[in-house]
Every structure is written in structure tokens, then in C-alpha cells.
Amino acid sequence: MKKTMKALAALTVLFAFVAFTNNTIQKKKIDVKNSKIEWEGEKLTGSHNGTIQLKDGFLMMENDELVGGEFTVDMTSIHVVDLTGEDKQKLEGHLSSDDFFGVKEHPTAKLVLKTVAKKSNSVYGVSGDLTIKGKTNPIAFDLEMGKNEAEAELVIDRTKYDVKYGSGSFFDNLGDKTIYDEFELDIELKF
């Protein structure tokens, strides 16, 4: 009888351990080749848009619920899609320069998800830290989760990251050369 009780106690402990370990946090690695980030920046006289690539990233899941994540963006991959030829090359060069993102000194940007709250079946409210050009600031946005994908739209005030070129907030008399402070990222993650 004592052996049976010890065996039952051992099985109970084992089942409790298995049940507990099944609820651990898992990392879902992002498929960077099939994920995409599209950007758009506006100026007084129009806008430009393009893409930028993820270097790596993951989402942290617990019991199939989003609880965190971290992403690194390859800032050297800035690509303009609305221009061609010399104009395209000039804008890509300017965006990579110290006037904008200074990719020689800052080849990556980073987003760390700090707090996640479920808003509906597939939508999470997310707050995190975004680092661009070595400057880190808080950011909040909604992220919509699917089975093997997630989408988010981020609106970023570039001046918080020392990207002030052409900003009407810092320079007077820019006229039609004014570039708006905020730019948008449309993100589609595959995992």
C-alpha cells in the first residue's frame, strides 16, 4: 500500500510538472525573408515610400497568447520604391546619411515589446521601446495576430531620434521643402 501511495504521489508530481512546463513561454522566430516593412514619409509637396528589411526577430508566446517580442531592423536596407534611376539613388543615399538615419554608425534599429494587453480575439495593445540612431523612446501601437502572421502600423516621430533634417519644428523658412516629423511603418510579420 505504501508503494502504491508513493507511486501515485510521484505520478501526481510528474503530471503537475508536465502541465506546468507546457505553459512556458515559447519564442516564435520571425521568417525575415517573407516578412516585410513598408515605410512612408511625407513632405509639404508630396511623399516618398519604400521598404526596409528585418534582420531578425521573435514573438514570445505563452499559452498561444502574445506576451512580448524583439526585432532588429537592418537600416542599411533602406529602399525607395516610388522613384527610379538617379533620383532613387540620391534619396536612398540621403536617407542613409547623417542627415537622416546615419546607417554607417547605426546600421540597426531595435524594437522591444515590453507590455502586451489583449484587446480582442486577435488584437493586442502593445507598448515597447524603439531605438533608432542610438536613441530609445517608448512607443505604443496595436498588433493584429493571425495563425502564422502578425500586422502592425507604427507612426514614429523622427525628431525624437535626432532625425531633424527639413523639420518645420526645428527650422524656420523651409517653405515647400518642409518634411513632416512623423513617418509610418506598415509591418507584416510571418512566422
N, C-alpha and C positions, 0 to 999 in steps of 0.2 A: 504494500500500500504506500509506503514512504517513497519507494522508487517511482511509482505512478504519479504521486503528487509532485515530486521533483521534476519528472519528465514534463508534466503539464505546466509547471511553473516556467521551465526552460522554454517550452514552446510558446507560452504567452509572451515572455520577454522577446523571443525571436520575432514573433508576429508584430509586436509593438515596434521593434527596431526597424523591421522591413516597412511597416506603414509609415513610420516617421521619415525614413530615408527616401521614400517615394515622393515626399513633399518638399524635397530640397530644391534649391534654386538651380536652374539649368541655363546655360548660355546657348542662344541661337545665333550662330555665326551668320553674318550678312554675306550674301553672294554679291561681291562688289562688281563683278563683270556684268551682271544682269540688273543691278540697281542703277538708279540714275538721279542726278541732281540737276535741275534746270534753274538758272538764275535770270532775273530781270532787274535792270537798273533804269531809272527814268531821269530825264533831264527836261528842262523847260520846253525844248523844241522836239522832244520825241523820247525814244527809249532804245535800249540795246538788250539783247538776250543771248544766252548761251548755255553751256554745260560746264560742269566740274565733276571730277571723279572722287569716289570714296577710295581711301587707301585700305582701310579695314574697319571692322565694327562688329558689334554684337548687341543683342537684346537679352536681358535677363528675365526669365520667366519662372514663376512659382505657381504650381497647380494650374498651368495654362493661362495665367494672368501676368500681364506685364508689370514688372517691379523696378526695372532700371535698364541701363544700357550705356554704351560708349561708342563714339565714332570718331575716326580720324579722316580728314579730307585732304587730298593731295592738291595743294594750292598751285603747284606747278602745272596742273592740267587745265587751267582756265582756257576755255574755248568759246569763241564768239561765233554764233550761227547766223546772225542777221546781216553780216557783211561778208564780202569776198575780197580776194586779192590783197592789194597793199593796205586798204582801209582796215581789213580784218587783222592783218599782221600788226599794224600800228596800234589798234585798240588792245589787242592781246598783250602787246609789249607794254603799253601804258598801264593796264590793269595789274600786270606783274611787277611794275616798278614801285619804288618807294612812295610815289605819289598816291598809290592805292594800297596794294596788299604786300608789297615788299617780299616777294616769294624767295628771293635769294637768301635773305636772313630768316624768313619764316615760311619754310616750304610746306608746313601743315597747319591746319586749324583743327580744333577739337571740340566736340560736344559731349558732355557727360550728363546723363539723365539722373537727377538727384531725388525728385519726388514724383510719384505717379499716382493718380487717383482715377478710378473708373467712373466715367460719366454716363455710359450706356453700354449695351452689349459689346460694341466694337470700338468705342471711342474712349480714349484716356486723356485726361488733362495732365500735362507734363510740365515740370519746371526743371531747369538744369543750368549748367554753366557752359557758356560758349567762349572759346578762346580763339581770337584772331589777332595776328601780329603781336603775340605775346601778352595781349590784354584780355582779361577774363571778366565777363559780365553775366548777370543772371538773364535768363530768357524763359518765356512761357509760351506754350502752344498746345494745340490738340493733335493727337496722333490716332489715326484710324487703323485698327488691326484687322487683317484677314488671316486665313489659314496659313498661307506661305508668303504674305506680303504685308507691308505697312506703308501708310502715306501720311505726310505732314506738310504743312505750309508754314514757313518761318518768315517773319518780317523783321529785318535787322536794321538798326540804326548804326550805320557805318562809322559815324563820328565817335561813338563810344569805344571804337577800336583804333582810334587815331588815323582814320581814313577821312581826311578833311578836304581833299582836293576838290575845288569847284563848289564847295558847300556854301550856300547863302547864309547859313547860321554862323559862319566864321569870316566870310569875306564879303566886302561891300562892292557894289558896282559891277557885278558879274553879268548882269543883263541876261541875254538869251544863252549864256554859257553856264548858267546855274544848273548844278546836278543835285537832284533831291537826296536828302540824307538817308532815306530808307531804301533798301533793296529787298527783293523777295526771293526765297528759295522754295521751289516745289520739289519735294523729295519722295521718291518711290523706292522702297527697300524690298528686296527679295531675299528670302532665306529658306 
